[in-house]
Amino acid sequence: MKTSTKTTIGLLLAAIVVAVAAMIHGARRFEWSWFYPWVVSPYVVLGLIFCLTPVRSKAQSLASCVVAALVLVSTCVIYIDAMWYSGSSTAGLVFVFTPIYLFVGGLVVWWLAWFVLARQFAEDP
């Protein structure tokens, strides 16, 4: 397994830990809910898309690592702010909408990064 694949998987696993920890903190204890698969699903699907493509170029590998890092930072900022620093009664809605934003945004940014990096690597002699 390539180092970039290991890095991508590690970053996405760290994001899963942050998201689940935020859910447990918000509920004040662990109690099974169908929101856990919903919240974890963007990281799993993005990981599968990033790591299981048949041909991985250098640009695609680098784009996957960059986007996984951005997804981790976004997860930390959004969930930690909502669960630890927000006093709003509607802070729990972050678990409904954030997975959608992370999935769609992650795919769009990954495609753009892959496109830009592929052009960059093609221009280098």
N, C-alpha and C positions, 0 to 999 in steps of 0.2 A: 504494500500500500504506500502510495506517495506521501511525502511530508505535507503537501498542500491538502490532501484529502484528510489526513489525520488532524491537521489544524482546523479545517472547516468543521469536521465532526466535533472536535473539542469545543470550539466556540459555540456551536449550536447546542451542545449538551449543557454548557454553562448557562446559556439563555433559558433552557428548560428548567434548570435548577432555580434560577431567579424567579421565573414565572410561577412555578409551583410554590416556592417559599412565600411569594407575595399573596397567593391564594390562601395558603395556610394562615398567614398573618392576618389577612382580612377576615377570615372566618373565626379566628381566635383558637382554632384547633383543627386537626385534620378530620374531615368528614367527607366520605366519598360523594362526589357529585359528577354529573355528566359534563360539567364545565371543564373538568381536568382534561379529558381528551380534546375538547374544543380548543383549549388554551395551548396545549402541547402540539396540536396538529400542524400549525404552520412550520414549526421547526423540523418536524419529521418529514413533511412533504418537501420543504426546501432542501433538506439534507439529501433526500433521495434524488431530487432533480440535480443538485449540484454534484453528487458523487457517483451516480449510476449512469451517466451518459456514456454511450459507447466509445466515442473518441474524445479524449480530453487534451486540448491544446494547452500550451503554456498560458495563453491569454485567458482561457476558460478557467484554468486552475487558480490563477491569480485573482480573477474576478470573483470566484466562489469564496476565496478567503476574505477578500475585502468586504463583500456583502455580508458574509457571516459575522464579521466584526461589527459592521454597522447595525445588523439585526440585534446583536448582543448589547451594544450601547443603547439602542432604542428601547429594548426591553428593560434594561436597567433604569433608564430615565423615566419611562412611562409608568412602569409598575411600582417602582420604589416611591416615586412622587405621589402616585395615587393611594398607595396603602400606608405609607409611613408619614407623609407630610401633609396630606389633604385631610381636612375635617369635614368634607362634603358628604352628605348622605347618599349622593349618587356616584361616589367614587368606584363602587363595584361594577358600574357599567363599563369600565375599562376592560373587563374580562369578556365582554360581549363584542366590542368593536375592534379592539387592538389586534386580535388574531387576523381579522380580515385585512387591516391596513398593513400588517407585517408581511402577510403572504403576497398580496398584490404589489406592494412597494418593493419587497425583496426581489420578486421576479422582474419587475421593470428595471430596477437599478442593476440587477445582475446582467440583464440583456444589454443595457447601455454600457456597462463597464466592460463586458466581453467584447462588444463592438469596438469601443475606443481602444482597448488594449490590443485587439487583433490588428487594427490598423497601425498602431504604434509599433508592434513587433514586426509587421510586414515592411515598414519603412526602414527599420534598422538593418544595416548590412551584415 
